């Protein structure tokens, strides 16, 4: 059993985006991640890594749910990092993120921290991917 996620006490702005769990809407979330990282003075490599990590996390969750569900991404913007908590209710038979998949290895490579869990905000069927990306060297 995976642990329940609780949100951190943000030391900066928090942004949440909620979209229909459809693959064609993932670029919207990716654009928000990129914009937030740019405004937080992340270097170009860190911005690119965050964009790709958010894309992979969202694609993984969309694969575990149906298009009539909601995909939520919360961005906690800190002084030197951005934490992303992406979640969506899972279809019961597809309800776990595979940590043995190629996609999970991609997430581990792109993010400085990554984890998966079940349950969020009183929704026990929610599947959650949490990742943290540090700013890197500021230009």
C-alpha positions, 0 to 999 in steps of 0.5 A, spaced: 500 500 500 502 506 498 502 512 502 497 518 502 499 524 500 499 531 504 501 537 501 506 541 503 506 548 507 508 552 500 514 557 501 511 561 495 506 561 490 501 555 489 498 554 482 493 549 480 490 547 473 484 542 472 483 539 465 479 533 462 484 527 463 485 527 455 492 526 452 490 532 447 490 537 453 497 535 456 500 541 453 496 546 457 499 543 463 506 543 460 506 550 458 504 552 465 510 548 468 514 551 463 512 558 464 512 558 472 519 555 471 521 561 467 518 566 472 522 562 477 529 564 474 530 556 472 536 555 467 534 552 460 536 545 462 531 545 468 525 548 465 526 543 459 527 537 464 521 540 468 516 540 462 518 533 460 517 530 467 510 534 467 508 531 461 510 524 462 507 524 469 500 527 466 501 522 460 502 516 465 496 518 469 491 519 463 493 512 461 490 510 468 483 513 468 478 515 463 477 521 459 471 523 463 475 524 469 479 530 471 487 531 471 489 535 477 496 538 477 498 543 483 505 547 482 508 549 489 513 554 487 519 555 492 525 559 492 529 554 489 525 549 486 518 547 484 514 541 487 508 538 482 503 534 485 499 531 479 493 526 480 487 523 477 482 518 479 484 511 477 480 506 473 480 500 479 483 495 474 488 500 472 490 503 479 497 503 480 503 507 477 508 502 475 515 504 478 518 498 473 516 502 467 520 506 462 516 512 463 518 512 471 525 511 469 524 517 465 521 521 471 527 519 475 532 522 470 528 528 469 526 530 476 530 531 482 525 527 487 519 523 484 514 518 488 507 515 487 501 514 492 494 513 492 489 517 496 489 525 496 484 530 499 479 525 501 479 521 494 482 514 496 481 512 488 486 518 486 493 516 483 498 521 485 505 522 482 509 527 486 515 530 483 520 536 485 525 540 480 530 544 483 532 551 479 539 549 477 544 554 476 541 561 474 543 565 468 
